[in-house]
Amino acid sequence: MQTLWTVQQVLNWTVDYFSRHQIAEPRLSAELLLAHTLQCRRIDLYVQFERILTPRERHTFREYVHRRVRREPVQYILGETEFYGLPLQIRPGVFIPRPETELLVDSVIEEIDRRKIQNPDILDVGTGSGCIAIALAKHLSEAHIQAIDNNPRAIELARENGRRHGVTLRWETGDVFQFLSRTSLTFHLLVTNPPYIAETDWAALPPEVREYEPREALYGGSDGLEFYRRLMPLLPNVLHQPGSIVLETGYHQAASVADMLAQKGLKPEIRKDYQQIKRVVIGRI
């Protein structure tokens, strides 16, 4: 006789299974995957504990569990993530937005208000899923926003996310450094969450990151600062005067990036994220 599995039994078993396989946040992973399987909200799982899963639901959920145990990120399995309160599509080959990157959006909005810029021109360098550019477009209706990435799959996904949220942006596919060195356009704000993982830190990354997310969106050279070094000489070509650049940095990198900006004549400011890590560097002309 076939065993009948209720929502509660499936959750309890999966949390234990994930824990034994050292999956981070096992309950959260289990709840997200089961809610996606049952096409409900996470909170709804707790009001239908006695619901019995159908054979099709069990099969679908089992496949999700196997993928998660192979350390595939939950976001890729679900095909969706959230950033700045906005649901976004996400898929393999495109960098997964992080909560700490929301500080970039806050910083750009505050910078525009601080400098009293009307109808700002903004460039999002290395847009990935489009999360930063779309969040800014939703909150800055008068802004002219352009976004670029060298990954065609990322730009295709960013366009889909932009359409989903009804924002009008200009999306560019191509080498970001070539674009910055050749463009005749200038911008009030540049914003970027660049690759900044150092060679020495690569092996210590979780398998979810190291084995599944695109290396080009993560790897920043031997010390993690290669992108910033290549970017600095190009700033006078693309920044308005007055203008600002807002950059995310890795752990212990903010001071080095601030020094680079100062050497190029910009006035740097360092901001901490919600975990009190020096995360964002702003450079002002």
Buried (B, 14 or more C-beta within 10 A) or exposed (E): EEEEBBBBBBBBEBBEBBEEEEBEEBBBBBBBBBBBBBEBEEEEBEEEEEBEBEEEBBEBBEEBBEBBBEBBBBBBBBEBBEBBEBEBBBBBBBBBBBEBBBBBBBBBBEBBEEBEBEEBBBBBBBBBBBBBBBBBBBBBEEBBBBBBBBBEBBBBBBBBBBEBBEBEBEBBBEEBBEBBEEBEEBBBBBBBBBBBBBEEBBEEEEEBBBEBBBEEBBBBBEBBBBBBBBBBEBBBEBBBEEBBBBBBBBEEBBEBBBEBBEEBEBEBBBBEBEEEBBBBBBBBB
